[in-house]
Each structure stands twice: as C-alpha cells, then as structure tokens.
Amino acid sequence: MELYNGIILKMSGLLDPRRGRGFYNTFHAHYPFLRFPLDHAFFSTDFKLRELKRLSNFNSDHFPIFIKIQYEAKASEQQEALIPDAEDIQEATEKKQEPTEI
C-alpha cells in the first residue's frame, strides 16, 4: 500500500497526514489481526496538520479518523511534497493507458 500511495503523492503533489506519524489502521475494526490503512485523506502543501487521531469504533467495520488541518499562507515553504522521477512518470503513464473494467 505504501508504494501505491507514494506514486499518488508524487504525481499529485499532495501530502499524507499519516506519513512519518505511525500506523493509522482504519480497517477492519472488528478483527485486530486483519487491520490495515484502507482509508486515506490527502491535502495540499498550503495546509498544516493540527491533529490526527483514530477514534473509537461506532459499530462499523472501519474506524473513524479525525483530521484537523489549517490553511497557512507560508505552509508550502515549510513542507515539501514528494517529487516524481522519470520512472514514476513512466509508471503513471502506463497505468493511465491500461483498459479499465466497468
């Protein structure tokens, strides 16, 4: 999952609030041995993360995630998005050209 997210982050220029902050497994809330980070939230470098936490289960198979971000005019000068290299661009181009099933 991290590899896939890395490509998304590089190609979009967005930030993942979980990156560098540990595990925030959101699925499966009822089976601790099957948990992984299925749900995602990304934001631009114009915002700063203020708070991130996984909340208690409310009878769903997903845990809710609370994310508090704040717009800051100089935030993009203080944090950097990942930058795609030639290999990333080639992979994204190939993925876009693959037929999709409906």
Biopython code that builds the backbone (N, CA, C, O; Angstrom):
import numpy as np
from Bio.PDB.StructureBuilder import StructureBuilder

atoms = [
    (1, "MET", "N", (0.828, -1.187, 0.000)),
    (1, "MET", "CA", (0.000, 0.000, 0.000)),
    (1, "MET", "C", (0.871, 1.249, 0.000)),
    (1, "MET", "O", (0.523, 2.238, -0.645)),
    (2, "GLU", "N", (1.984, 1.225, 0.701)),
    (2, "GLU", "CA", (2.864, 2.396, 0.769)),
    (2, "GLU", "C", (3.411, 2.744, -0.607)),
    (2, "GLU", "O", (3.502, 3.923, -0.951)),
    (3, "LEU", "N", (3.775, 1.746, -1.397)),
    (3, "LEU", "CA", (4.292, 2.013, -2.741)),
    (3, "LEU", "C", (3.239, 2.716, -3.584)),
    (3, "LEU", "O", (3.538, 3.697, -4.266)),
    (4, "TYR", "N", (2.024, 2.226, -3.540)),
    (4, "TYR", "CA", (0.932, 2.835, -4.304)),
    (4, "TYR", "C", (0.695, 4.273, -3.851)),
    (4, "TYR", "O", (0.551, 5.172, -4.680)),
    (5, "ASN", "N", (0.654, 4.492, -2.531)),
    (5, "ASN", "CA", (0.461, 5.845, -2.005)),
    (5, "ASN", "C", (1.612, 6.743, -2.388)),
    (5, "ASN", "O", (1.409, 7.926, -2.659)),
    (6, "GLY", "N", (2.825, 6.200, -2.416)),
    (6, "GLY", "CA", (3.980, 7.004, -2.809)),
    (6, "GLY", "C", (3.824, 7.555, -4.209)),
    (6, "GLY", "O", (4.151, 8.716, -4.453)),
    (7, "ILE", "N", (3.328, 6.743, -5.139)),
    (7, "ILE", "CA", (3.104, 7.192, -6.514)),
    (7, "ILE", "C", (2.011, 8.257, -6.551)),
    (7, "ILE", "O", (2.149, 9.269, -7.239)),
    (8, "ILE", "N", (0.933, 8.029, -5.817)),
    (8, "ILE", "CA", (-0.155, 9.009, -5.756)),
    (8, "ILE", "C", (0.373, 10.340, -5.221)),
    (8, "ILE", "O", (0.091, 11.399, -5.782)),
    (9, "LEU", "N", (1.133, 10.276, -4.142)),
    (9, "LEU", "CA", (1.649, 11.505, -3.538)),
    (9, "LEU", "C", (2.623, 12.219, -4.470)),
    (9, "LEU", "O", (2.599, 13.446, -4.571)),
    (10, "LYS", "N", (3.466, 11.469, -5.139)),
    (10, "LYS", "CA", (4.427, 12.086, -6.059)),
    (10, "LYS", "C", (3.742, 12.737, -7.247)),
    (10, "LYS", "O", (4.089, 13.854, -7.628)),
    (11, "MET", "N", (2.786, 12.060, -7.825)),
    (11, "MET", "CA", (2.132, 12.579, -9.026)),
    (11, "MET", "C", (1.158, 13.717, -8.715)),
    (11, "MET", "O", (0.948, 14.591, -9.556)),
    (12, "SER", "N", (0.572, 13.719, -7.538)),
    (12, "SER", "CA", (-0.413, 14.745, -7.200)),
    (12, "SER", "C", (0.190, 15.960, -6.508)),
    (12, "SER", "O", (-0.368, 17.056, -6.571)),
    (13, "GLY", "N", (1.332, 15.768, -5.846)),
    (13, "GLY", "CA", (1.919, 16.854, -5.068)),
    (13, "GLY", "C", (1.220, 17.067, -3.736)),
    (13, "GLY", "O", (1.429, 18.087, -3.079)),
    (14, "LEU", "N", (0.386, 16.103, -3.330)),
    (14, "LEU", "CA", (-0.351, 16.211, -2.075)),
    (14, "LEU", "C", (0.415, 15.552, -0.933)),
    (14, "LEU", "O", (1.362, 14.800, -1.160)),
    (15, "LEU", "N", (-0.002, 15.838, 0.282)),
    (15, "LEU", "CA", (0.613, 15.275, 1.483)),
    (15, "LEU", "C", (-0.326, 14.258, 2.119)),
    (15, "LEU", "O", (-1.547, 14.393, 2.047)),
    (16, "ASP", "N", (0.261, 13.237, 2.744)),
    (16, "ASP", "CA", (-0.483, 12.239, 3.505)),
    (16, "ASP", "C", (-0.235, 12.547, 4.981)),
    (16, "ASP", "O", (0.909, 12.475, 5.430)),
    (17, "PRO", "N", (-1.272, 12.887, 5.749)),
    (17, "PRO", "CA", (-1.054, 13.264, 7.149)),
    (17, "PRO", "C", (-0.495, 12.140, 8.015)),
    (17, "PRO", "O", (0.044, 12.410, 9.089)),
    (18, "ARG", "N", (-0.608, 10.896, 7.579)),
    (18, "ARG", "CA", (-0.086, 9.775, 8.365)),
    (18, "ARG", "C", (1.415, 9.600, 8.190)),
    (18, "ARG", "O", (2.077, 9.030, 9.057)),
    (19, "ARG", "N", (1.949, 10.074, 7.100)),
    (19, "ARG", "CA", (3.352, 9.835, 6.755)),
    (19, "ARG", "C", (4.283, 10.336, 7.866)),
    (19, "ARG", "O", (4.276, 11.513, 8.228)),
    (20, "GLY", "N", (5.084, 9.404, 8.392)),
    (20, "GLY", "CA", (6.027, 9.721, 9.450)),
    (20, "GLY", "C", (5.423, 9.807, 10.840)),
    (20, "GLY", "O", (6.099, 10.215, 11.783)),
    (21, "ARG", "N", (4.160, 9.428, 10.980)),
    (21, "ARG", "CA", (3.485, 9.553, 12.273)),
    (21, "ARG", "C", (2.999, 8.214, 12.818)),
    (21, "ARG", "O", (2.262, 8.194, 13.803)),
    (22, "GLY", "N", (3.378, 7.125, 12.225)),
    (22, "GLY", "CA", (2.979, 5.819, 12.726)),
    (22, "GLY", "C", (1.839, 5.209, 11.939)),
    (22, "GLY", "O", (1.473, 5.684, 10.863)),
    (23, "PHE", "N", (1.283, 4.143, 12.501)),
    (23, "PHE", "CA", (0.224, 3.400, 11.835)),
    (23, "PHE", "C", (-1.153, 3.939, 12.234)),
    (23, "PHE", "O", (-1.439, 4.144, 13.414)),
    (24, "TYR", "N", (-1.979, 4.160, 11.244)),
    (24, "TYR", "CA", (-3.370, 4.561, 11.472)),
    (24, "TYR", "C", (-4.256, 3.602, 10.685)),
    (24, "TYR", "O", (-4.836, 3.949, 9.656)),
    (25, "ASN", "N", (-4.335, 2.388, 11.210)),
    (25, "ASN", "CA", (-5.138, 1.364, 10.555)),
    (25, "ASN", "C", (-6.616, 1.691, 10.733)),
    (25, "ASN", "O", (-7.083, 1.934, 11.845)),
    (26, "THR", "N", (-7.336, 1.692, 9.626)),
    (26, "THR", "CA", (-8.753, 2.052, 9.679)),
    (26, "THR", "C", (-9.684, 0.868, 9.434)),
    (26, "THR", "O", (-10.884, 0.965, 9.690)),
    (27, "PHE", "N", (-9.152, -0.234, 8.945)),
    (27, "PHE", "CA", (-9.977, -1.387, 8.601)),
    (27, "PHE", "C", (-9.204, -2.643, 8.992)),
    (27, "PHE", "O", (-8.009, -2.680, 8.701)),
    (28, "HIS", "N", (-9.711, -3.577, 9.561)),
    (28, "HIS", "CA", (-11.030, -3.986, 9.941)),
    (28, "HIS", "C", (-11.179, -3.782, 11.449)),
    (28, "HIS", "O", (-10.399, -4.322, 12.233)),
    (29, "ALA", "N", (-12.169, -3.012, 11.844)),
    (29, "ALA", "CA", (-12.358, -2.626, 13.241)),
    (29, "ALA", "C", (-12.705, -3.804, 14.154)),
    (29, "ALA", "O", (-12.454, -3.746, 15.358)),
    (30, "HIS", "N", (-13.273, -4.859, 13.600)),
    (30, "HIS", "CA", (-13.716, -5.985, 14.428)),
    (30, "HIS", "C", (-12.671, -7.094, 14.558)),
    (30, "HIS", "O", (-12.811, -7.966, 15.416)),
    (31, "TYR", "N", (-11.634, -7.079, 13.729)),
    (31, "TYR", "CA", (-10.625, -8.139, 13.750)),
    (31, "TYR", "C", (-9.227, -7.525, 13.836)),
    (31, "TYR", "O", (-8.674, -7.112, 12.816)),
    (32, "PRO", "N", (-8.649, -7.460, 15.037)),
    (32, "PRO", "CA", (-7.348, -6.814, 15.218)),
    (32, "PRO", "C", (-6.226, -7.383, 14.343)),
    (32, "PRO", "O", (-5.317, -6.645, 13.963)),
    (33, "PHE", "N", (-6.271, -8.655, 14.024)),
    (33, "PHE", "CA", (-5.209, -9.275, 13.226)),
    (33, "PHE", "C", (-5.345, -8.997, 11.728)),
    (33, "PHE", "O", (-4.459, -9.369, 10.959)),
    (34, "LEU", "N", (-6.424, -8.357, 11.299)),
    (34, "LEU", "CA", (-6.639, -8.037, 9.882)),
    (34, "LEU", "C", (-6.595, -6.532, 9.605)),
    (34, "LEU", "O", (-7.073, -6.103, 8.555)),
    (35, "ARG", "N", (-6.056, -5.742, 10.478)),
    (35, "ARG", "CA", (-6.115, -4.283, 10.323)),
    (35, "ARG", "C", (-5.039, -3.748, 9.384)),
    (35, "ARG", "O", (-3.890, -4.191, 9.385)),
    (36, "PHE", "N", (-5.467, -2.776, 8.585)),
    (36, "PHE", "CA", (-4.531, -2.067, 7.701)),
    (36, "PHE", "C", (-5.130, -0.715, 7.332)),
    (36, "PHE", "O", (-6.330, -0.510, 7.514)),
    (37, "PRO", "N", (-4.322, 0.212, 6.818)),
    (37, "PRO", "CA", (-4.804, 1.566, 6.485)),
    (37, "PRO", "C", (-5.504, 1.598, 5.140)),
    (37, "PRO", "O", (-4.870, 1.836, 4.112)),
    (38, "LEU", "N", (-6.803, 1.362, 5.139)),
    (38, "LEU", "CA", (-7.585, 1.315, 3.909)),
    (38, "LEU", "C", (-8.075, 2.691, 3.476)),
    (38, "LEU", "O", (-8.155, 2.971, 2.280)),
    (39, "ASP", "N", (-8.400, 3.543, 4.425)),
    (39, "ASP", "CA", (-8.979, 4.852, 4.130)),
    (39, "ASP", "C", (-7.880, 5.922, 4.119)),
    (39, "ASP", "O", (-6.941, 5.868, 4.913)),
    (40, "HIS", "N", (-8.010, 6.884, 3.218)),
    (40, "HIS", "CA", (-6.951, 7.885, 3.036)),
    (40, "HIS", "C", (-7.519, 9.294, 2.975)),
    (40, "HIS", "O", (-8.669, 9.503, 2.590)),
    (41, "ALA", "N", (-6.705, 10.236, 3.354)),
    (41, "ALA", "CA", (-7.015, 11.657, 3.202)),
    (41, "ALA", "C", (-5.727, 12.348, 2.789)),
    (41, "ALA", "O", (-4.686, 12.149, 3.415)),
    (42, "PHE", "N", (-5.789, 13.146, 1.755)),
    (42, "PHE", "CA", (-4.622, 13.873, 1.272)),
    (42, "PHE", "C", (-4.954, 15.354, 1.229)),
    (42, "PHE", "O", (-6.110, 15.725, 1.026)),
    (43, "PHE", "N", (-3.951, 16.207, 1.418)),
    (43, "PHE", "CA", (-4.185, 17.645, 1.339)),
    (43, "PHE", "C", (-2.969, 18.330, 0.742)),
    (43, "PHE", "O", (-1.876, 17.766, 0.705)),
    (44, "SER", "N", (-3.175, 19.560, 0.273)),
    (44, "SER", "CA", (-2.099, 20.286, -0.396)),
    (44, "SER", "C", (-1.113, 20.856, 0.613)),
    (44, "SER", "O", (-1.388, 20.901, 1.812)),
    (45, "THR", "N", (0.035, 21.287, 0.114)),
    (45, "THR", "CA", (1.074, 21.864, 0.966)),
    (45, "THR", "C", (0.678, 23.228, 1.517)),
    (45, "THR", "O", (1.426, 23.808, 2.303)),
    (46, "ASP", "N", (-0.475, 23.752, 1.126)),
    (46, "ASP", "CA", (-0.971, 25.021, 1.661)),
    (46, "ASP", "C", (-1.581, 24.864, 3.056)),
    (46, "ASP", "O", (-1.915, 25.853, 3.709)),
    (47, "PHE", "N", (-1.724, 23.623, 3.503)),
    (47, "PHE", "CA", (-2.335, 23.342, 4.796)),
    (47, "PHE", "C", (-1.322, 22.687, 5.719)),
    (47, "PHE", "O", (-0.409, 21.997, 5.267)),
    (48, "LYS", "N", (-1.490, 22.909, 7.014)),
    (48, "LYS", "CA", (-0.670, 22.261, 8.030)),
    (48, "LYS", "C", (-1.566, 21.349, 8.859)),
    (48, "LYS", "O", (-2.704, 21.693, 9.178)),
    (49, "LEU", "N", (-1.038, 20.194, 9.197)),
    (49, "LEU", "CA", (-1.766, 19.262, 10.051)),
    (49, "LEU", "C", (-1.741, 19.769, 11.488)),
    (49, "LEU", "O", (-0.676, 20.081, 12.021)),
    (50, "ARG", "N", (-2.894, 19.852, 12.107)),
    (50, "ARG", "CA", (-3.007, 20.287, 13.501)),
    (50, "ARG", "C", (-3.278, 19.111, 14.427)),
    (50, "ARG", "O", (-2.802, 19.089, 15.562)),
    (51, "GLU", "N", (-4.042, 18.130, 13.947)),
    (51, "GLU", "CA", (-4.372, 16.991, 14.792)),
    (51, "GLU", "C", (-4.766, 15.803, 13.925)),
    (51, "GLU", "O", (-5.424, 15.954, 12.895)),
    (52, "LEU", "N", (-4.352, 14.626, 14.363)),
    (52, "LEU", "CA", (-4.678, 13.379, 13.664)),
    (52, "LEU", "C", (-4.851, 12.298, 14.709)),
    (52, "LEU", "O", (-3.949, 12.053, 15.510)),
    (53, "LYS", "N", (-6.016, 11.645, 14.707)),
    (53, "LYS", "CA", (-6.209, 10.538, 15.640)),
    (53, "LYS", "C", (-7.276, 9.589, 15.121)),
    (53, "LYS", "O", (-8.216, 9.979, 14.429)),
    (54, "ARG", "N", (-7.090, 8.328, 15.483)),
    (54, "ARG", "CA", (-8.103, 7.321, 15.180)),
    (54, "ARG", "C", (-9.078, 7.304, 16.337)),
    (54, "ARG", "O", (-8.677, 7.221, 17.498)),
    (55, "LEU", "N", (-10.356, 7.382, 16.018)),
    (55, "LEU", "CA", (-11.397, 7.417, 17.037)),
    (55, "LEU", "C", (-11.908, 6.016, 17.345)),
    (55, "LEU", "O", (-11.565, 5.052, 16.659)),
    (56, "SER", "N", (-12.714, 5.918, 18.361)),
    (56, "SER", "CA", (-13.288, 4.631, 18.763)),
    (56, "SER", "C", (-14.295, 4.142, 17.728)),
    (56, "SER", "O", (-14.953, 4.924, 17.041)),
    (57, "ASN", "N", (-14.386, 2.839, 17.648)),
    (57, "ASN", "CA", (-15.327, 2.222, 16.718)),
    (57, "ASN", "C", (-16.764, 2.550, 17.120)),
    (57, "ASN", "O", (-17.098, 2.612, 18.303)),
    (58, "PHE", "N", (-17.598, 2.758, 16.114)),
    (58, "PHE", "CA", (-19.013, 3.064, 16.360)),
    (58, "PHE", "C", (-19.896, 2.047, 15.659)),
    (58, "PHE", "O", (-20.905, 2.399, 15.047)),
    (59, "ASN", "N", (-19.506, 0.776, 15.755)),
    (59, "ASN", "CA", (-20.235, -0.354, 15.174)),
    (59, "ASN", "C", (-20.130, -0.390, 13.654)),
    (59, "ASN", "O", (-21.090, -0.746, 12.970)),
    (60, "SER", "N", (-18.988, -0.028, 13.137)),
    (60, "SER", "CA", (-18.694, -0.112, 11.710)),
    (60, "SER", "C", (-17.500, -1.037, 11.536)),
    (60, "SER", "O", (-16.814, -1.353, 12.508)),
    (61, "ASP", "N", (-17.246, -1.472, 10.315)),
    (61, "ASP", "CA", (-16.037, -2.259, 10.080)),
    (61, "ASP", "C", (-14.819, -1.360, 9.836)),
    (61, "ASP", "O", (-13.700, -1.856, 9.702)),
    (62, "HIS", "N", (-15.033, -0.046, 9.778)),
    (62, "HIS", "CA", (-13.952, 0.941, 9.666)),
    (62, "HIS", "C", (-13.884, 1.775, 10.936)),
    (62, "HIS", "O", (-14.910, 2.075, 11.547)),
    (63, "PHE", "N", (-12.670, 2.149, 11.331)),
    (63, "PHE", "CA", (-12.509, 3.124, 12.411)),
    (63, "PHE", "C", (-12.620, 4.522, 11.817)),
    (63, "PHE", "O", (-12.132, 4.751, 10.711)),
    (64, "PRO", "N", (-13.241, 5.453, 12.513)),
    (64, "PRO", "CA", (-13.230, 6.834, 12.037)),
    (64, "PRO", "C", (-11.868, 7.474, 12.313)),
    (64, "PRO", "O", (-11.209, 7.152, 13.302)),
    (65, "ILE", "N", (-11.467, 8.363, 11.447)),
    (65, "ILE", "CA", (-10.217, 9.115, 11.610)),
    (65, "ILE", "C", (-10.573, 10.584, 11.704)),
    (65, "ILE", "O", (-11.338, 11.102, 10.890)),
    (66, "PHE", "N", (-10.017, 11.252, 12.698)),
    (66, "PHE", "CA", (-10.213, 12.692, 12.850)),
    (66, "PHE", "C", (-8.959, 13.394, 12.348)),
    (66, "PHE", "O", (-7.854, 13.116, 12.814)),
    (67, "ILE", "N", (-9.134, 14.300, 11.400)),
    (67, "ILE", "CA", (-8.013, 15.060, 10.842)),
    (67, "ILE", "C", (-8.370, 16.538, 10.901)),
    (67, "ILE", "O", (-9.389, 16.968, 10.360)),
    (68, "LYS", "N", (-7.528, 17.294, 11.556)),
    (68, "LYS", "CA", (-7.729, 18.743, 11.645)),
    (68, "LYS", "C", (-6.565, 19.409, 10.921)),
    (68, "LYS", "O", (-5.408, 19.267, 11.317)),
    (69, "ILE", "N", (-6.889, 20.143, 9.848)),
    (69, "ILE", "CA", (-5.873, 20.872, 9.104)),
    (69, "ILE", "C", (-6.221, 22.355, 9.114)),
    (69, "ILE", "O", (-7.368, 22.740, 9.339)),
    (70, "GLN", "N", (-5.220, 23.166, 8.868)),
    (70, "GLN", "CA", (-5.421, 24.615, 8.875)),
    (70, "GLN", "C", (-4.655, 25.229, 7.715)),
    (70, "GLN", "O", (-3.493, 24.899, 7.476)),
    (71, "TYR", "N", (-5.319, 26.123, 7.001)),
    (71, "TYR", "CA", (-4.654, 26.851, 5.919)),
    (71, "TYR", "C", (-3.644, 27.816, 6.523)),
    (71, "TYR", "O", (-3.943, 28.532, 7.479)),
    (72, "GLU", "N", (-2.453, 27.824, 5.957)),
    (72, "GLU", "CA", (-1.418, 28.781, 6.354)),
    (72, "GLU", "C", (-0.744, 29.285, 5.092)),
    (72, "GLU", "O", (-0.297, 28.492, 4.263)),
    (73, "ALA", "N", (-0.671, 30.575, 4.945)),
    (73, "ALA", "CA", (-0.131, 31.190, 3.727)),
    (73, "ALA", "C", (1.296, 30.729, 3.421)),
    (73, "ALA", "O", (1.649, 30.601, 2.249)),
    (74, "LYS", "N", (2.112, 30.480, 4.420)),
    (74, "LYS", "CA", (3.513, 30.098, 4.200)),
    (74, "LYS", "C", (3.765, 28.608, 4.420)),
    (74, "LYS", "O", (4.917, 28.177, 4.472)),
    (75, "ALA", "N", (2.716, 27.831, 4.547)),
    (75, "ALA", "CA", (2.874, 26.400, 4.809)),
    (75, "ALA", "C", (3.665, 25.707, 3.712)),
    (75, "ALA", "O", (4.483, 24.834, 4.003)),
    (76, "SER", "N", (3.437, 26.079, 2.450)),
    (76, "SER", "CA", (4.131, 25.411, 1.345)),
    (76, "SER", "C", (5.635, 25.685, 1.362)),
    (76, "SER", "O", (6.396, 24.953, 0.730)),
    (77, "GLU", "N", (6.072, 26.710, 2.063)),
    (77, "GLU", "CA", (7.504, 26.993, 2.199)),
    (77, "GLU", "C", (8.126, 26.149, 3.306)),
    (77, "GLU", "O", (9.348, 26.011, 3.366)),
    (78, "GLN", "N", (7.295, 25.584, 4.183)),
    (78, "GLN", "CA", (7.780, 24.840, 5.341)),
    (78, "GLN", "C", (7.690, 23.323, 5.180)),
    (78, "GLN", "O", (8.237, 22.579, 5.995)),
    (79, "GLN", "N", (7.007, 22.865, 4.141)),
    (79, "GLN", "CA", (6.867, 21.422, 3.920)),
    (79, "GLN", "C", (6.911, 21.149, 2.428)),
    (79, "GLN", "O", (6.454, 21.950, 1.613)),
    (80, "GLU", "N", (7.470, 20.008, 2.098)),
    (80, "GLU", "CA", (7.645, 19.666, 0.689)),
    (80, "GLU", "C", (6.841, 18.439, 0.305)),
    (80, "GLU", "O", (6.765, 17.467, 1.056)),
    (81, "ALA", "N", (6.252, 18.498, -0.856)),
    (81, "ALA", "CA", (5.590, 17.331, -1.430)),
    (81, "ALA", "C", (6.660, 16.443, -2.059)),
    (81, "ALA", "O", (7.757, 16.907, -2.370)),
    (82, "LEU", "N", (6.339, 15.182, -2.240)),
    (82, "LEU", "CA", (7.248, 14.278, -2.949)),
    (82, "LEU", "C", (7.281, 14.659, -4.425)),
    (82, "LEU", "O", (6.289, 15.148, -4.966)),
    (83, "ILE", "N", (8.409, 14.438, -5.069)),
    (83, "ILE", "CA", (8.574, 14.807, -6.477)),
    (83, "ILE", "C", (8.751, 13.537, -7.310)),
    (83, "ILE", "O", (9.586, 12.695, -6.981)),
    (84, "PRO", "N", (7.974, 13.393, -8.383)),
    (84, "PRO", "CA", (8.101, 12.188, -9.207)),
    (84, "PRO", "C", (9.396, 12.213, -10.019)),
    (84, "PRO", "O", (9.836, 13.265, -10.483)),
    (85, "ASP", "N", (9.993, 11.033, -10.180)),
    (85, "ASP", "CA", (11.145, 10.915, -11.070)),
    (85, "ASP", "C", (10.664, 10.321, -12.395)),
    (85, "ASP", "O", (9.472, 10.063, -12.559)),
    (86, "ALA", "N", (11.567, 10.107, -13.324)),
    (86, "ALA", "CA", (11.200, 9.618, -14.654)),
    (86, "ALA", "C", (10.483, 8.265, -14.579)),
    (86, "ALA", "O", (9.540, 8.019, -15.332)),
    (87, "GLU", "N", (10.926, 7.400, -13.680)),
    (87, "GLU", "CA", (10.309, 6.077, -13.527)),
    (87, "GLU", "C", (8.859, 6.204, -13.034)),
    (87, "GLU", "O", (7.978, 5.482, -13.501)),
    (88, "ASP", "N", (8.619, 7.113, -12.100)),
    (88, "ASP", "CA", (7.265, 7.339, -11.594)),
    (88, "ASP", "C", (6.349, 7.843, -12.710)),
    (88, "ASP", "O", (5.212, 7.389, -12.840)),
    (89, "ILE", "N", (6.845, 8.770, -13.501)),
    (89, "ILE", "CA", (6.061, 9.332, -14.601)),
    (89, "ILE", "C", (5.743, 8.262, -15.633)),
    (89, "ILE", "O", (4.629, 8.205, -16.154)),
    (90, "GLN", "N", (6.719, 7.416, -15.926)),
    (90, "GLN", "CA", (6.506, 6.321, -16.878)),
    (90, "GLN", "C", (5.451, 5.355, -16.346)),
    (90, "GLN", "O", (4.562, 4.934, -17.086)),
    (91, "GLU", "N", (5.547, 5.005, -15.074)),
    (91, "GLU", "CA", (4.567, 4.081, -14.466)),
    (91, "GLU", "C", (3.163, 4.674, -14.490)),
    (91, "GLU", "O", (2.198, 3.973, -14.795)),
    (92, "ALA", "N", (3.043, 5.951, -14.172)),
    (92, "ALA", "CA", (1.735, 6.607, -14.180)),
    (92, "ALA", "C", (1.164, 6.646, -15.599)),
    (92, "ALA", "O", (-0.034, 6.438, -15.790)),
    (93, "THR", "N", (2.001, 6.908, -16.580)),
    (93, "THR", "CA", (1.563, 6.939, -17.981)),
    (93, "THR", "C", (1.036, 5.574, -18.404)),
    (93, "THR", "O", (-0.002, 5.472, -19.059)),
    (94, "GLU", "N", (1.760, 4.528, -18.025)),
    (94, "GLU", "CA", (1.329, 3.168, -18.360)),
    (94, "GLU", "C", (0.000, 2.831, -17.682)),
    (94, "GLU", "O", (-0.873, 2.224, -18.301)),
    (95, "LYS", "N", (-0.156, 3.219, -16.422)),
    (95, "LYS", "CA", (-1.396, 2.946, -15.696)),
    (95, "LYS", "C", (-2.584, 3.653, -16.346)),
    (95, "LYS", "O", (-3.676, 3.092, -16.435)),
    (96, "LYS", "N", (-2.366, 4.883, -16.798)),
    (96, "LYS", "CA", (-3.449, 5.635, -17.440)),
    (96, "LYS", "C", (-3.869, 4.992, -18.754)),
    (96, "LYS", "O", (-5.023, 5.123, -19.164)),
    (97, "GLN", "N", (-2.951, 4.301, -19.420)),
    (97, "GLN", "CA", (-3.255, 3.707, -20.712)),
    (97, "GLN", "C", (-3.867, 2.317, -20.591)),
    (97, "GLN", "O", (-4.377, 1.789, -21.579)),
    (98, "GLU", "N", (-3.831, 1.715, -19.412)),
    (98, "GLU", "CA", (-4.406, 0.401, -19.223)),
    (98, "GLU", "C", (-5.925, 0.471, -19.326)),
    (98, "GLU", "O", (-6.536, 1.417, -18.829)),
    (99, "PRO", "N", (-6.541, -0.524, -19.968)),
    (99, "PRO", "CA", (-8.008, -0.538, -20.025)),
    (99, "PRO", "C", (-8.598, -0.763, -18.636)),
    (99, "PRO", "O", (-8.032, -1.493, -17.822)),
    (100, "THR", "N", (-9.708, -0.147, -18.381)),
    (100, "THR", "CA", (-10.378, -0.317, -17.103)),
    (100, "THR", "C", (-11.643, -1.152, -17.275)),
    (100, "THR", "O", (-12.321, -1.091, -18.301)),
    (101, "GLU", "N", (-11.935, -1.923, -16.250)),
    (101, "GLU", "CA", (-13.144, -2.745, -16.283)),
    (101, "GLU", "C", (-14.263, -1.997, -15.599)),
    (101, "GLU", "O", (-14.057, -1.321, -14.591)),
    (102, "ILE", "N", (-15.453, -2.127, -16.163)),
    (102, "ILE", "CA", (-16.613, -1.479, -15.564)),
    (102, "ILE", "C", (-17.529, -2.513, -14.983)),
    (102, "ILE", "O", (-18.572, -2.171, -14.426)),
]
sb = StructureBuilder()
sb.init_structure("model")
sb.init_model(0)
sb.init_chain("A")
sb.init_seg("    ")
for serial, (resi, resn, name, xyz) in enumerate(atoms, 1):
    if name == "N":
        sb.init_residue(resn, " ", resi, " ")
    sb.init_atom(name, np.array(xyz, "f"), 0.0, 1.0, " ", f" {name:<3s}", serial, name[0])
structure = sb.get_structure()
